[in-house]
Amino acid sequence: MRILHVLDYYPSYVGKIVYEIGKRLSSNGVYVKVAASNLACGSEDCKGNDDVIRLRATRIVVCDTPFVVYDWRDLRLLNKNLDFDIIHVHFLYKFLSLYIGLMKETRRVHVPLVTTSHGLTSGYPSGIVQATAKLLNELAKKLVITNSSIITTVSKVEFRHLAKFIPTNKLCYIPNGVDTSFFKADRNKRYKLRNKFGIDENDVLVLYFTRLRAAKGVLIFLKAMAEVIRKTNNVKFLMAGSGPLTSHVKKMEKKFSDRLHTLLGYIPERDLPYLYSASDVYALPSYVEGMPLSVMEAMACGKPVVVTRVGDVPFLVKNGVNGIVIPPGNADVLAKSIIYLAENPELRKLMGETNVRKMKEYDWNKIAKQYYTLYSGILNTNDYLNN
């Protein structure tokens, strides 16, 4: 079995999912190759790798929301690397997904196409971006959805939405996963990172780690953070990641230099357990999500989470049991939730223990088996139809 994954970023962001699945499928004899942009990868990740086709691309930012466009010359390179048993594209409405859909539409691609939807094109705070997303969504229906053998979703909410215009026998729900052997609480990592920033064990450290863009609620988080700092003495913050709103974070770092610490830029996967272990609370006030990996990783590391009621987050987090679920766009409620958890250490401990148990259900080994079953079923059906 030979699978080509096509996506914008690898191994960052959604590329983490592809990496984790591919690693496990490869150990079972499946050949996995990836076609992705040359963006958002560390120097080690972008070095020569025969299993990754790197395509030159540019990130264009519209109202703090990035779009990736590709060098047309490299698309010709991609055309020469489409001889696989299955092509699996990620996102319905990304440029590369639309391009592969066009190749299927014009019969230049003859193998089955699997598409994974990682998030709905809704909930963005910008009207311009919302209108652009709507246009891309219409193109996706004509080029990607029509030409896919199966549409998988990482979210039950997405599944229900897509079922309104896609037959359910063409839809498949496979959630995101987490490597529970890698993402786990580590006291040595906790002390090492906290000592680096001079954070005392009596301090409550709130972590915000994701792509620094408007849809992830960066500005809401910064507003809530200022309120928490005003009302408390022992709550500190760590913001990590990169993105178009990095400058806003830097401004706040200067203003609250004794309470806000940052790790801005690309963060290697191997360093992530340090972030989660060092923190006491993880917060992600997104406007839109599917099934966020960072929330799952924080939960696997035994952290209570403060999250917004978007995508499949409410299926992961039960309000008051293993975290706090709030409405998107409300900085006041976010601030109150952080303060509440900061003032209740026993509750934080109980929530964290619940999260560790829950994430065992989503271990990547279990998720990879579901993808293997899906691919095998598609190929067996395709063989049957061709005989």
VENFENPE-V876632 format. One record per residue. N is the residue number from 0. PHI is phi in whole degrees, 0 to 359 (* if undefined). Layout:
# VENFENPE-V876632
N;PHI
N;PHI
This chain:
# VENFENPE-V876632
0;*
1;235
2;241
3;249
4;265
5;239
6;199
7;286
8;242
9;205
10;265
11;276
12;55
13;299
14;303
15;297
16;296
17;299
18;299
19;294
20;294
21;300
22;300
23;282
24;292
25;299
26;291
27;254
28;88
29;272
30;272
31;241
32;233
33;233
34;244
35;209
36;289
37;267
38;264
39;53
40;229
41;289
42;302
43;292
44;290
45;267
46;291
47;308
48;213
49;296
50;266
51;230
52;266
53;265
54;249
55;293
56;211
57;231
58;264
59;254
60;256
61;239
62;51
63;68
64;244
65;276
66;234
67;254
68;239
69;246
70;290
71;299
72;294
73;283
74;295
75;294
76;296
77;298
78;303
79;278
80;237
81;249
82;271
83;227
84;283
85;216
86;253
87;243
88;260
89;242
90;87
91;283
92;240
93;284
94;304
95;295
96;296
97;296
98;293
99;295
100;299
101;295
102;297
103;291
104;298
105;268
106;65
107;271
108;239
109;245
110;267
111;301
112;247
113;250
114;235
115;251
116;267
117;257
118;171
119;279
120;277
121;205
122;87
123;286
124;286
125;256
126;294
127;296
128;294
129;298
130;294
131;297
132;298
133;296
134;296
135;297
136;297
137;294
138;297
139;297
140;299
141;282
142;261
143;266
144;298
145;301
146;263
147;266
148;288
149;218
150;252
151;259
152;233
153;267
154;224
155;294
156;296
157;298
158;304
159;296
160;294
161;292
162;294
163;290
164;225
165;234
166;303
167;295
168;286
169;255
170;248
171;214
172;264
173;229
174;289
175;290
176;229
177;210
178;275
179;286
180;277
181;258
182;268
183;206
184;298
185;219
186;294
187;296
188;295
189;300
190;294
191;297
192;287
193;294
194;296
195;301
196;261
197;70
198;261
199;285
200;292
201;281
202;280
203;261
204;258
205;257
206;257
207;236
208;225
209;187
210;290
211;275
212;219
213;303
214;297
215;270
216;74
217;301
218;294
219;297
220;297
221;297
222;294
223;295
224;300
225;300
226;291
227;296
228;298
229;295
230;260
231;230
232;245
233;244
234;261
235;241
236;230
237;232
238;248
239;224
240;129
241;218
242;154
243;294
244;258
245;303
246;298
247;295
248;293
249;299
250;298
251;290
252;296
253;293
254;288
255;239
256;299
257;271
258;239
259;243
260;245
261;226
262;229
263;264
264;113
265;290
266;243
267;301
268;306
269;297
270;270
271;298
272;301
273;296
274;298
275;293
276;296
277;289
278;274
279;247
280;217
281;248
282;235
283;216
284;271
285;293
286;273
287;212
288;207
289;259
290;224
291;295
292;297
293;298
294;296
295;294
296;294
297;297
298;296
299;298
300;274
301;81
302;252
303;290
304;234
305;245
306;223
307;267
308;280
309;226
310;53
311;267
312;305
313;296
314;282
315;274
316;239
317;263
318;305
319;86
320;259
321;234
322;170
323;236
324;253
325;234
326;287
327;291
328;80
329;241
330;292
331;296
332;293
333;299
334;298
335;297
336;293
337;296
338;296
339;300
340;292
341;298
342;273
343;231
344;297
345;294
346;295
347;301
348;296
349;297
350;298
351;297
352;295
353;297
354;294
355;300
356;296
357;295
358;290
359;299
360;290
361;247
362;300
363;302
364;300
365;289
366;292
367;299
368;298
369;294
370;292
371;298
372;298
373;297
374;300
375;298
376;297
377;295
378;294
379;294
380;294
381;296
382;298
383;295
384;292
385;276
386;263
